Amino acid sequence: QVQLVESGGGLVQPGGSLRLSCTASGTIFGWNMGWYRQAPGKQRELVASITRRDSTKYAGSVKGRFTISRDNVKGTVYLQMNSLNPGDTAVYYCNATYMDETWWGQGTQVTVSS
């Protein structure tokens, strides 16, 4: 059973930065990885994704501020978040897909507030 463990969330002031990490229980070589978020009362949405060939995609609201990257050897995907604003407040979830399988992490809270 694959396990994904997120870390790096917390409270940050507007304009600040955070880096989220998601570490899998094994290698992520060949997997497509993504970060999603869910704010209270809203649906879960895709924030950023990175394919097994390192092709990236971003939600329009985070483009230019967030960067997704991966380290296949460490089994980790990162989300560097800069210029955070209160609208980024949400629980952030890591997602991994391989063939027809999909796995989710437990989520990490990001709160942007002064």
SERO-4910 file (N, C-alpha, C, O; in steps of 0.05 Angstrom, whole numbers):
BEGIN
 pado doro    nc1    nc2    nc3   cac1   cac2   cac3    cc1    cc2    cc3    oc1    oc2    oc3
  Gln    A     17    -24      0      0      0      0     18     25      0     36     28     17
  Val    A     13     43    -19     28     68    -21     19     87      1     -5     91      5
  Gln    A     38    100     14     31    121     32     44    147     23     68    147     15
  Leu    A     29    169     25     40    195     19     38    212     44     16    214     57
  Val    A     59    225     52     60    241     76     68    269     69     90    274     59
  Glu    A     49    288     74     55    316     69     66    330     93     61    321    116
  Ser    A     82    350     89     93    366    111     99    394    100     99    399     76
  Gly    A    103    413    119    111    440    111     89    461    113     94    484    109
  Gly    A     65    452    120     43    472    123     47    488    148     64    482    165
  Gly    A     30    508    151     31    525    175     17    551    171      3    555    152
  Leu    A     23    569    190     12    596    189     33    615    177     56    615    186
  Val    A     26    631    158     44    650    146     30    676    140      6    676    135
  Gln    A     44    698    142     32    724    136     29    728    106     44    716     90
  Pro    A     11    745     98      8    752     69     35    762     58     49    778     70
  Gly    A     41    752     34     67    758     22     89    739     28    110    740     16
  Gly    A     84    721     47    104    702     56    106    678     38     92    676     17
  Ser    A    124    659     46    129    635     30    128    611     47    133    612     72
  Leu    A    121    588     35    122    562     48    131    542     27    126    546      3
  Arg    A    144    520     36    149    498     18    137    473     29    144    464     51
  Leu    A    119    462     14    107    436     21    123    413     10    134    415    -12
  Ser    A    124    392     25    136    367     15    117    344     17    100    343     35
  Cys    A    119    326     -1    103    301      0    121    278     -6    133    276    -28
  Thr    A    124    261     14    143    238     11    127    212      9    110    207     26
  Ala    A    133    197    -11    120    171    -15    135    149     -1    158    152      7
  Ser    A    121    127      3    133    104     17    154     90      0    167     71      9
  Gly    A    156     98    -26    175     86    -43    183    106    -65    177    130    -63
  Thr    A    196     97    -86    203    115   -108    178    125   -122    158    111   -122
  Ile    A    180    148   -133    158    159   -149    165    160   -179    152    173   -195
  Phe    A    186    146   -186    195    144   -214    172    133   -230    161    112   -224
  Gly    A    164    148   -251    143    138   -269    116    147   -261     96    141   -275
  Trp    A    113    160   -238     87    169   -229     81    197   -237    100    213   -241
  Asn    A     56    203   -241     47    231   -243     39    241   -216     25    227   -201
  Met    A     48    265   -209     44    275   -182     29    302   -183     31    317   -203
  Gly    A     14    308   -162      0    334   -162     -5    344   -134     -5    328   -115
  Trp    A    -10    369   -132    -19    382   -107    -47    393   -112    -52    407   -132
  Tyr    A    -65    387    -94    -92    397    -94    -97    413    -68    -81    410    -49
  Arg    A   -117    429    -68   -125    442    -43   -155    444    -40   -170    444    -60
  Gln    A   -163    446    -15   -192    448    -10   -196    468     13   -187    464     35
  Ala    A   -209    490      6   -216    511     26   -243    504     38   -259    490     25
  Pro    A   -249    514     62   -275    509     74   -298    516     56   -299    539     45
  Gly    A   -317    498     52   -340    504     36   -336    503      6   -354    509     -9
  Lys    A   -312    495     -2   -306    494    -31   -297    467    -39   -290    450    -23
  Gln    A   -298    462    -65   -290    436    -76   -260    435    -77   -246    455    -78
  Arg    A   -250    410    -76   -221    406    -79   -213    414   -108   -227    407   -127
  Glu    A   -191    429   -110   -182    438   -137   -153    431   -141   -137    430   -122
  Leu    A   -146    427   -166   -118    422   -173   -103    448   -171   -111    469   -182
  Val    A    -80    448   -158    -62    471   -155    -40    469   -175    -34    488   -190
  Ala    A    -27    446   -176     -4    442   -194      0    412   -198     -6    396   -180
  Ser    A     11    405   -221     17    377   -227     43    375   -242     52    394   -255
  Ile    A     55    352   -239     80    347   -254     79    318   -263     75    299   -247
  Thr    A     83    314   -289     82    287   -300    108    272   -295    128    283   -286
  Arg    A    107    247   -303    131    230   -300    154    240   -317    177    233   -313
  Arg    A    147    256   -337    167    268   -355    173    297   -348    185    311   -364
  Asp    A    165    305   -324    170    332   -313    156    355   -327    165    378   -326
  Ser    A    134    349   -341    117    369   -352     99    380   -330     87    365   -316
  Thr    A     98    406   -327     83    418   -305     58    434   -315     57    443   -338
  Lys    A     39    436   -297     15    451   -302      6    464   -276      9    453   -255
  Tyr    A     -5    489   -279    -13    504   -255    -41    516   -258    -49    522   -280
  Ala    A    -54    518   -236    -79    533   -236    -73    562   -241    -52    572   -233
  Gly    A    -91    576   -255    -87    604   -262    -81    621   -238    -66    641   -239
  Ser    A    -94    615   -215    -92    632   -192    -64    630   -178    -58    647   -162
  Val    A    -48    610   -185    -22    607   -172      1    609   -192     24    609   -183
  Lys    A     -5    611   -217     16    612   -237     34    636   -232     24    659   -228
  Gly    A     60    631   -233     79    652   -228     86    656   -198    105    669   -192
  Arg    A     71    643   -181     76    645   -152     85    618   -140    101    616   -122
  Phe    A     74    596   -151     79    569   -140     96    554   -161     95    558   -185
  Thr    A    113    536   -150    130    519   -167    129    491   -156    134    486   -133
  Ile    A    122    472   -174    122    444   -166    148    431   -177    157    437   -199
  Ser    A    159    413   -162    183    399   -170    184    371   -157    167    366   -140
  Arg    A    202    354   -167    202    327   -157    231    317   -154    249    326   -169
  Asp    A    235    298   -136    260    284   -133    253    254   -132    244    244   -112
  Asn    A    256    241   -155    247    213   -157    263    195   -138    252    176   -127
  Val    A    288    201   -134    304    184   -117    295    185    -88    293    165    -74
  Lys    A    289    209    -79    279    213    -52    249    207    -50    238    205    -28
  Gly    A    236    202    -72    207    197    -71    191    220    -61    171    216    -48
  Thr    A    199    244    -68    187    268    -57    180    288    -79    194    291    -99
  Val    A    157    300    -75    148    322    -93    145    347    -75    136    345    -52
  Tyr    A    152    370    -86    152    395    -71    133    415    -83    127    414   -107
  Leu    A    124    433    -67    108    456    -77    119    480    -63    114    485    -39
  Gln    A    134    496    -78    144    522    -67    123    543    -72    115    547    -95
  Met    A    114    556    -51     93    575    -52    103    602    -43    111    605    -20
  Asn    A    103    622    -61    112    649    -56     89    668    -58     68    662    -70
  Ser    A     93    692    -47     72    713    -49     45    703    -41     25    708    -55
  Leu    A     44    689    -19     19    678    -10     -1    699     -2      7    720      9
  Asn    A    -26    694     -7    -47    712      1    -69    696     15    -70    672     14
  Pro    A    -88    710     29   -108    695     44   -125    676     27   -135    656     38
  Gly    A   -127    681      2   -141    663    -16   -128    636    -19   -140    618    -30
  Asp    A   -103    634    -11    -89    608    -13    -93    591     12    -84    568     13
  Thr    A   -108    601     31   -114    586     55   -131    561     48   -152    564     37
  Ala    A   -121    538     56   -134    513     49   -119    490     61    -97    493     71
  Val    A   -131    466     60   -116    442     65   -105    433     38   -119    431     18
  Tyr    A    -79    428     38    -65    420     13    -60    390     14    -50    379     34
  Tyr    A    -68    376     -8    -65    348    -10    -46    340    -33    -46    352    -54
  Cys    A    -31    320    -27    -13    308    -47    -28    285    -61    -43    271    -48
  Asn    A    -24    283    -87    -37    262   -103    -16    248   -120      1    261   -132
  Ala    A    -19    222   -122     -1    207   -140    -17    188   -157    -36    176   -147
  Thr    A    -11    186   -182    -24    167   -200     -4    151   -215     17    161   -224
  Tyr    A    -10    125   -217      7    107   -232    -11     86   -245    -25     71   -231
  Met    A    -10     84   -271    -28     66   -285    -57     74   -277    -64     97   -281
  Asp    A    -72     56   -267   -100     61   -260   -103     66   -230   -126     68   -220
  Glu    A    -81     69   -216    -82     73   -187    -78    102   -179    -64    117   -193
  Thr    A    -92    110   -158    -89    138   -148    -87    136   -118   -102    121   -105
  Trp    A    -70    153   -107    -66    154    -78    -67    183    -69    -59    201    -84
  Trp    A    -76    187    -45    -77    214    -33    -63    214     -6    -62    194      9
  Gly    A    -51    237      0    -40    241     27    -62    251     46    -85    254     38
  Gln    A    -55    255     71    -74    262     91    -80    292     92   -100    301    104
  Gly    A    -64    307     79    -67    336     77    -51    352     98    -46    342    119
  Thr    A    -44    376     91    -30    394    109    -43    422    107    -49    431     85
  Gln    A    -48    434    130    -62    459    131    -43    482    125    -21    484    136
  Val    A    -52    500    107    -37    525    101    -57    547    108    -78    549     96
  Thr    A    -48    565    125    -65    588    133    -49    614    128    -27    617    139
  Val    A    -60    631    112    -47    657    106    -63    679    119    -86    685    111
  Ser    A    -51    691    140    -66    711    155    -46    729    169    -25    721    177
  Ser    A    -55    754    173    -38    772    188    -47    772    217    -36    787    234
***
